[in-house]
């Protein structure tokens, strides 16, 4: 992987477009399976230090099928185009 920023860009585009696509086709009968999503993560934990400082930590990931498919498409596009774009 010679160009990780390009790979990150394509993966981020896949995540954003997959989220938009999943929201747009949620009412379509034949494509509603693309909106199936899984939500997992760590619940928020709050630490109170000396009644002055509150620290809150948490992590949640919500991903749907359309996002996974478009991330895979982004990876394929990366391997097909990275050398042609950057070796000029």
C-alpha positions in Angstrom: 0.0 0.0 0.0 2.0 3.0 -1.3 -0.6 5.7 -0.8 -2.5 5.3 2.4 -4.1 8.7 2.2 -5.8 7.8 -1.1 -7.0 4.5 0.5 -8.4 6.4 3.5 -10.1 8.8 1.2 -11.8 6.0 -0.8 -12.9 4.2 2.4 -14.3 7.4 3.8 -16.2 8.1 0.6 -17.6 4.5 0.8 -18.7 5.0 4.4 -20.4 8.4 3.6 -22.0 7.2 0.4 -23.2 4.0 2.0 -24.8 5.9 4.8 -26.6 8.2 2.3 -27.6 5.3 0.1 -28.9 3.3 3.1 -31.0 6.2 4.2 -32.3 6.9 0.8 -33.5 3.4 -0.1 -34.8 2.4 3.3 -38.4 2.5 2.0 -37.7 0.6 -1.2 -39.1 -2.9 -1.0 -36.4 -4.8 -3.0 -33.4 -3.0 -1.6 -34.3 -2.7 2.1 -31.7 -5.4 3.0 -29.0 -2.8 2.3 -30.2 -0.8 5.3 -29.7 -3.7 7.8 -27.2 -2.3 10.3 -25.3 -3.4 13.3 -24.6 -1.1 16.3 -21.9 -2.0 18.8 -19.5 -0.3 21.0 -18.6 0.7 24.6 -21.1 2.5 26.7 -20.1 5.9 28.1 -18.1 5.8 31.3 -17.7 9.0 33.3 -14.9 9.6 35.8 -15.3 12.4 38.3 -12.1 13.8 39.6 -12.1 16.0 42.7 -15.5 17.5 41.8 -13.8 19.7 39.3 -13.2 17.6 36.2 -15.5 15.0 34.5 -14.0 12.7 31.9 -16.4 10.8 29.7 -15.3 8.0 27.4 -17.4 6.0 24.9 -17.3 4.5 21.4 -20.2 3.4 19.2 -20.0 2.1 15.7 -23.1 1.8 13.5 -22.5 0.3 10.1 -24.9 -1.0 7.4 -24.6 -3.4 4.5 -24.4 -0.6 1.9 -21.4 0.9 3.7 -19.6 -2.5 3.8 -20.3 -3.0 0.1 -19.0 0.5 -0.8 -15.9 0.1 1.3 -15.1 -3.1 -0.6 -15.7 -1.2 -3.9 -13.4 1.5 -2.7 -10.6 -1.0 -1.9 -11.0 -2.5 -5.4 -10.9 0.9 -7.0 -7.8 1.7 -5.0 -5.9 -1.4 -6.2 -7.0 -0.8 -9.8 -6.2 3.0 -10.0 -3.5 3.8 -7.4 -0.6 2.9 -9.7 -2.1 4.7 -12.7 -2.7 7.9 -10.8 0.5 8.2 -8.8 3.1 6.7 -11.1 3.0 9.6 -13.6 
